[in-house]
Amino acid sequence: MKKNSFLSAKVMLVAALLSLNTVIYAQKSIDPPAISEKILSGILEKNRAYYTQGKVADYIPELGKMDAKAIAFSLVDKNGKVFNTGDVHKKFTMQSISKIIALMLAVNERGEADVFDKIGYFGSDKPFNHFSNLETTGKPLNPMMNAGAILTTSLIAGDGEKPFLKILDMVRYITKNKTIDYNKSVYESEKSTGNRNRGMFYLMKNNGLISGNEDQLDNYFKQCSIELTAEDLAKIGYFFANQCVRFDGDATHKNKEIAKLIESQMLTAGMYEFSGEYSRNVGLPSKSGVGGGITVSVPGKMGIGVFSPALDQHGNSLAGYHMILDLVKQYDLSVF
C-alpha cells in the first residue's frame, strides 16, 4: 500500500509539474516580456546612424525641409501604457499612413463588398505612386497605393472637405489628441506638385470609378498632410491591434472585422513593394509614410510608432525599419 501510495504521489507530482510548465509556456506565448523606455532607447541609439544611408523625401518640396537626424520611438503596451524615447515631440505628416484611417471610414459607411468591388486586395511589386493596372482593368490594385487611396477617400460621404474632416476627427479620436491638425504648407506643396496623383484621379474618373470633382483629390492631399508624433502612431497601431479599441479602453468603435481588414491590408501592402520582404523579416501589420513615420500593430497586444525621415529606395523610414526589426527579434513579436 505504501509503495502504491508513493507511486501515486509521484505521478501526481509529475502531472502537476507538466501542467505548470504548460501554463508557463502558454503565458510566454501570449504575453510579451516587459518593455521599458531604457530598452527602446538602446534600440534607438543602435540604429540612429541609419539616417546617413537614407534620403529625405523632396519630391514634395516641404517634406525636403525635415531634419534627417530626427528620430523617435514609441510603444503602447497591451495595458495602454505609453513608452517614449528620442524626438517624441517632433511632428511630421502622416502621408500614406492616413490611408488606413480613410479605408476604415469608407468601409464603415459603404461596406467592404462595395469598396472592394472598385479596389483590389492585391499586393504589388511597383512603387506606391505607380499607375499599376489602371490603364488595363481600370481598378486600383489595393487601397494602400496612391490610386486606391485616392479612390477610397472619394468614397467617404460628404461634400467639400467633409470627408477629410471625418478622417481628421478619427485620427484625433484614436490618439485622444484634439490638437492634431494638418500642415497647410505641406498641403499646398502636395497640391502644387501632385500632377501624378491628379493623373490617377482623372483616369479613374474617366473609368467611371470617381464621379466628383477635384475637391475629392484635395481631401486626399489634406489627409496626407495631417501632422502628428511617433506616440500618436503607436496609439493608431494599438487601436487596430486591439479590434479598434482605443489605448485607454474606449470601445466606441470596436469592430473585430474592420481591424482584421485593416491589418491584412497593412501586412499585404502597407510597406509598398517592400511588403513581402518586410513580412518575412518583421511579420507584423505595418504602414509607412514618406514623412518618415511607420505605425505597427502587434495583434491583440501592442502598438508601435517610429519616426526618422531619411527613407530607403522604397519610401520607408530606414532607421525606423531597423528599430522595429530589432524590437521584433528581441521580443519575438512576429505573428509567424
DACOR-V517848 format. One record per residue. N is the residue number from 1. PSI is psi in whole degrees, 0 to 359 (999 if undefined). OMEGA is omega as a letter, one per 30 degrees, with the letter a starting at -180 (* if undefined). D_FIRST is the distance of its C-alpha to the first C-alpha in Angstrom with 2 decimals. Layout:
BEGIN
N/PSI/OMEGA/D_FIRST
N/PSI/OMEGA/D_FIRST
END
This chain:
BEGIN
1/317/a/0.00
2/320/l/3.80
3/317/l/5.41
4/322/l/5.09
5/319/l/6.03
6/315/l/8.53
7/319/a/9.84
8/317/l/10.30
9/321/l/12.12
10/317/l/14.07
11/318/a/15.19
12/321/l/16.31
13/315/l/18.17
14/318/l/19.90
15/319/l/20.89
16/319/l/22.28
17/319/l/24.25
18/319/l/25.62
19/318/l/26.63
20/317/l/28.32
21/322/l/30.14
22/317/l/31.33
23/315/a/32.72
24/316/l/34.40
25/318/a/35.93
26/319/l/37.15
27/320/l/38.74
28/325/a/40.47
29/341/a/41.81
30/313/a/43.16
31/126/l/44.50
32/154/l/46.97
33/163/a/46.64
34/138/l/48.77
35/140/a/52.45
36/164/l/55.03
37/331/l/58.81
38/318/l/58.49
39/315/l/56.76
40/319/a/59.41
41/320/l/62.13
42/318/l/60.84
43/318/l/60.87
44/312/a/64.33
45/325/l/65.79
46/327/a/64.39
47/1/a/66.22
48/318/a/69.31
49/351/l/71.63
50/340/a/71.18
51/335/a/74.09
52/342/a/76.41
53/356/a/75.46
54/186/a/76.06
55/130/l/79.08
56/135/l/79.71
57/129/l/80.86
58/6/l/84.62
59/339/l/85.65
60/107/a/85.53
61/318/a/87.76
62/327/l/86.07
63/329/a/82.66
64/349/a/84.24
65/355/a/84.74
66/147/l/81.02
67/113/a/79.95
68/335/a/78.13
69/348/a/76.23
70/140/a/74.65
71/139/a/70.88
72/151/a/68.13
73/122/a/64.42
74/153/l/62.63
75/139/l/59.23
76/117/a/57.77
77/181/a/53.97
78/339/l/51.70
79/4/l/52.19
80/8/l/55.97
81/136/a/56.40
82/135/l/59.43
83/131/a/59.68
84/147/l/63.13
85/155/a/64.75
86/207/a/68.18
87/64/a/71.28
88/345/l/69.41
89/359/l/72.54
90/125/l/74.57
91/148/l/75.60
92/166/a/76.14
93/147/a/76.77
94/318/a/74.11
95/234/a/76.09
96/345/l/73.87
97/334/l/70.82
98/342/a/72.69
99/327/a/72.28
100/330/l/68.69
101/316/l/69.86
102/319/l/72.76
103/317/l/70.50
104/313/a/68.16
105/316/a/71.15
106/316/a/72.79
107/321/l/69.65
108/322/a/68.94
109/320/a/72.49
110/344/a/73.04
111/148/a/69.66
112/319/a/68.20
113/317/a/69.74
114/315/a/73.24
115/313/a/73.01
116/3/l/71.53
117/338/a/74.04
118/344/a/76.47
119/145/a/74.25
120/169/l/71.81
121/8/a/68.19
122/153/l/69.04
123/186/a/68.66
124/151/l/71.64
125/15/a/72.76
126/156/l/75.89
127/164/a/76.67
128/333/a/76.24
129/21/l/79.98
130/147/l/80.44
131/345/l/82.09
132/238/a/79.46
133/25/l/80.14
134/328/a/82.39
135/354/l/85.35
136/286/l/83.59
137/340/a/81.21
138/4/a/82.39
139/124/l/78.82
140/149/a/77.20
141/320/a/74.10
142/169/a/71.92
143/357/a/72.28
144/338/l/71.66
145/158/a/74.83
146/316/a/78.03
147/312/l/79.43
148/324/a/76.32
149/320/l/76.09
150/316/l/79.77
151/317/l/79.25
152/312/a/76.07
153/325/l/77.95
154/343/a/80.81
155/349/l/78.40
156/131/a/77.54
157/148/l/79.64
158/148/l/82.53
159/161/l/86.05
160/228/a/87.24
161/11/a/84.66
162/317/l/82.27
163/320/l/79.73
164/317/a/79.77
165/327/l/79.34
166/318/l/76.26
167/313/l/74.77
168/316/l/75.71
169/323/l/74.24
170/321/l/70.94
171/316/l/70.75
172/320/l/71.46
173/310/a/68.78
174/320/a/66.02
175/349/a/66.79
176/44/a/67.60
177/95/a/70.74
178/350/a/73.97
179/349/a/76.13
180/134/l/75.59
181/180/l/78.85
182/153/a/80.59
183/110/a/82.79
184/327/l/86.28
185/318/l/87.61
186/318/l/84.86
187/311/a/85.47
188/322/l/89.19
189/318/l/88.51
190/318/a/86.15
191/319/a/88.63
192/337/a/91.61
193/7/a/89.85
194/39/a/87.72
195/329/l/89.95
196/316/l/87.21
197/324/l/85.09
198/322/l/88.27
199/319/l/88.75
200/317/l/85.27
201/311/a/85.96
202/332/l/89.21
203/318/l/87.83
204/326/l/85.08
205/319/l/87.73
206/328/l/89.81
207/0/l/86.83
208/9/l/86.43
209/333/l/83.12
210/134/a/84.76
211/348/a/87.45
212/192/a/88.14
213/191/a/90.32
214/353/l/89.72
215/326/a/88.33
216/323/l/85.05
217/323/l/85.25
218/323/l/86.11
219/322/l/82.86
220/315/l/81.00
221/321/a/82.92
222/318/a/82.13
223/324/l/78.40
224/338/a/78.25
225/4/l/80.05
226/130/a/77.49
227/138/l/76.61
228/191/a/73.22
229/174/l/70.87
230/324/l/67.74
231/319/l/65.74
232/320/l/67.23
233/322/l/66.16
234/322/l/62.56
235/326/l/62.60
236/317/l/63.98
237/318/l/61.24
238/316/a/58.62
239/310/a/60.26
240/335/l/59.90
241/337/a/56.46
242/47/l/55.22
243/36/l/56.72
244/35/l/60.02
245/133/a/58.54
246/160/a/60.44
247/336/l/58.91
248/7/l/59.05
249/354/l/57.15
250/120/a/60.27
251/26/a/59.44
252/319/a/62.97
253/20/a/63.22
254/126/a/59.58
255/101/a/59.68
256/319/a/56.95
257/321/l/59.20
258/316/l/62.10
259/317/l/59.84
260/319/l/58.49
261/311/a/62.07
262/315/a/63.36
263/323/l/60.49
264/322/l/60.89
265/323/l/64.60
266/317/a/64.01
267/323/a/61.65
268/320/a/64.04
269/9/a/67.37
270/341/a/67.04
271/32/l/67.95
272/217/a/70.92
273/358/l/71.07
274/359/a/68.47
275/321/a/65.82
276/311/l/64.15
277/322/l/63.74
278/317/l/62.74
279/323/l/60.00
280/319/a/58.65
281/317/a/58.81
282/313/l/58.03
283/36/l/56.45
284/144/l/57.32
285/124/a/59.89
286/153/l/62.90
287/128/a/66.58
288/166/l/69.26
289/151/a/72.85
290/358/l/75.81
291/352/l/76.11
292/2/a/73.24
293/154/l/70.32
294/130/l/67.06
295/140/a/64.60
296/136/l/61.03
297/126/l/58.27
298/99/a/54.59
299/127/l/53.33
300/2/a/51.20
301/279/a/51.41
302/171/l/54.60
303/145/a/58.32
304/140/l/60.26
305/131/l/63.99
306/157/l/65.99
307/129/l/69.69
308/116/a/71.91
309/351/l/75.22
310/120/a/75.70
311/157/l/74.79
312/187/a/73.90
313/347/l/75.87
314/350/a/73.95
315/16/l/74.80
316/146/l/71.37
317/123/a/70.88
318/307/l/70.15
319/324/l/68.51
320/313/l/66.80
321/315/a/65.18
322/328/l/63.91
323/314/l/62.49
324/315/a/60.58
325/316/l/59.41
326/318/l/58.10
327/317/a/56.23
328/316/l/54.68
329/318/a/53.54
330/325/a/52.20
331/8/l/50.08
332/58/a/49.49
333/348/a/51.26
334/144/l/52.49
335/352/a/51.49
336/999/*/50.95
END
